[in-house]
Amino acid sequence: MLDVGDDQLQSVLPAVSEWRRRTRDRSTAASWLYQAVWEPLSGTSAARLEGTWLAVVPPDGGTQTQGSAASAVIRALAAAGADVRTLTVDPATGDRAAITEALSQAVDEAQFSGVLSLLALEQRPHPAHLELSAGVAGSLLLVQAMVDLGARRSGARLWCVTQGAVTLDEPGENPAQAQVWGIGQVAAVEHPEVWGGLVDLPGAEAAETVDDETRTDWLVRNLGAVLANEADEDQFALRPTAVHVRRMARVPLNASDGAEEWRPRGTVLITGGTGAVEAHVARWLADRGAEHLVLTDATAAEGAEATAESQRWAAEFGRLGVRVTVEACDPADRTRLAQTLKGLEAQGDTVRAVVHTAAMVELTALAETGLPQLARAVAAKALPAQHLEDLLDQSSLDAVVYFSSVAGFWGSGDHAAYAAANAHLDALSQRQRARGQAAFSAAWAVWDVFEAREGDDPAVARALRHARGNGLPPLDPELALTALQQVMNRGPATVAVADVDWERFAPTFTLARPSRLIEGVPEARAVLVAAEESAQADGQASGVLRERLADLSPEERRQELVTLVCTHAAAILGHGSGGTVEAQRTFRDLGVESMTAVELRNRLNQATGLSLPATLVFEYPTPSALAEHLNAELVQDGTTTVAALHAELDRMDTGLTRVVASETERLQITQRLESLLSKWNSTENSQSGTAETVAEKLESASDDEVFEFLKELGKPS
């Protein structure tokens, strides 16, 4: 035994306790770290494409440097066996309605096996939104047009091609095209029925090393295999040596690899202002050795208020011996940012590190995301990063840290614009690292810094509720920064930092569409295998449900399905039981939004064995109306209830107010409606063979009777 006195023991115990706490924290933080790796796809061979494919191309195939890539892809499609039709769309001038109309006309002429977009290759700035390339803007509009057209109408899924967006052996030449990868991954979550996948081609510099014939040969060999794959792969990087697929994996940390943990020195620039996240980052930097913190704030106040804010920060950090400067500067404004950096140099404050935390978060469903919103997100995230690369002396920088988001890493519903901007950051960090620069991107899950706003800000409350419900609890900021510290010098250029509950996240993330991406994580793979076994049981359960419904009376059937809908609605809303959901209230009033609507649709698909549209809760806006629709779909007895008919009319009403149609199509729809009304009027009343038709009643009715009739027409039975 050790001969240790009580006094000695009391002095040692706190140190041991602190060591154990730090060890535990480091272990926890390390478990949050993930990376994306590109694995060669084994067993690929030339595959024949069948049917007709629609290639959507910009004028002249895109910018001069990438036009040949578009031509090569189209030749490869044809050589692989596809009957190729082309649709030229100018992404700089086209709008959503026009693209939808063009797609509609193409679909009227042919049944497509797939749609392949080459719009991302157009890199010229969009004339109305200079923050965006025309190709990125056009890609978003094309995805939305596919959603508007609907999977049932087109029968095809959309694949988007980029060039040089991905860094493998060579630096990615076009990180801005990675915005399309962010949009695409959100499309896979929100609209799996129309989404195919993403394909990245080698950059133009790499492509120039081979002649056109050789490039076409390997494109034919590989592109056909990619587009014809039946293994649910949807993220590819095509290179002359191999086809690569994207996988998530844990970040291996080796404490004995000899790499020292990064410590800041001198002046460190923080771009996101003086918010809660920036406060945690500033304290972390100060604790680790930063001598001067410069915070650029796009929304900084002026005058006395600005002075008070600077004094508050100066007082807090002055106690730590750290200077703080708060600059009223929008980092997206290149001129203002250059002035700020020049002023620091003039004072002898050379920037040694940058932490880019600036962001613009607006949660909106992909189908409702406009180009202005996308431009704002890119301006806040991607533009400052590009300006900093251009304006700073890279040789004097010890580190550039981009605060990115898991939305751009794996795709999150309602985050299309934010995902695009953050995917750009991730791609930029990978290119910079490949070029020898000290760049690093951390794709964060939500930080636990919003408690004060959660009760007052519906958007914040919704984001946190959605994150927790999907198995992504908010991160403790101190542990998050501990995780960051561990990978700064020894990790890959981009990591995702998330406390993933795979038991909840994996089934939810793959409910509507398989994801080979997350199968690289052993815990996720195990959960998905178990979920597959459960899905087989669900298929049997849906058959049992049909049998049970067949034995019930119409009223009992209706109540059974109302209970089914309410139970699943309660589950996605976080309620204890279906009894808390009122069957006659609209889903919107109950709190169902775009992503929870998709989750409800997915749950009902599994429970019933049906293939229901993502717009389900908007077409049937109450649990009662939705139950009537399920009844009509599940029990095909040749009869229709009045309530079910009203539900169909409600759905038609919603569809007519939202449809984007040409004049010709509107005329066709009008003729169909008139035909239906004529058939309805000509049907004999089952209770009175002498009943007048609606038209006859209106012909002879007084004004008061007409108004009364219209009032009655709007009432459900």
Protein Blocks (a to p, Z undefined) as FASTA:
>chain_A
ZZddfklmmmmmmmmmmmmmmmmmmmmmmmmpccddddddehiacdddehjddddddehh
iafklmmmmmmmmmmmmmnopacddddddfklgcfklmmmmmmmmmmmpccfbdcdfklm
pmbdcfklmkbcfklmmmmmmmmmmmmnopklnopacddddehkacckbccfblmlmmmm
mmmmmmmmmmmmlpgbdcddddfklmmmpcfklmmmmmmmmmmmmmmpcghpabdcddfk
bccddddddddddfknopacdddehjaddfkbjafklmmmmmmmmmnopabdcdddfkbc
ehjllmmmmmmmmmmmmmnopacddddddfklmklmmmmmmmmmmnopacfbdcdfbdcd
ddddfklmcfklmmmmmmmmmmmmmmmmmmpcfklpfbdcddddfklmnopehilmmmmm
mmmmmmmmmmmmmnopacdddddddddfklmmmmmmmklmmmmmmmmmnopacddfklmm
mmmmmmmmmmcfbdcdddddfklmmmmmmmmoccfklmmpmklmmmmmmmmmmmmmmmmm
mmmmmmmmmmpcfklmmmmmmmmmmmmmmmmnopabfklpcfkbcfklnopafklmmmmm
mmmmmmnopacdfklmmmmmcfklmmmmmmmmmmcghpacfklmmmmmmmmmmmmmmpcc
dfklmmmmmmmmmmmmmmmmmpccfkbmkbccfklmmmmpcfklmmmmmmmmmpcZZ
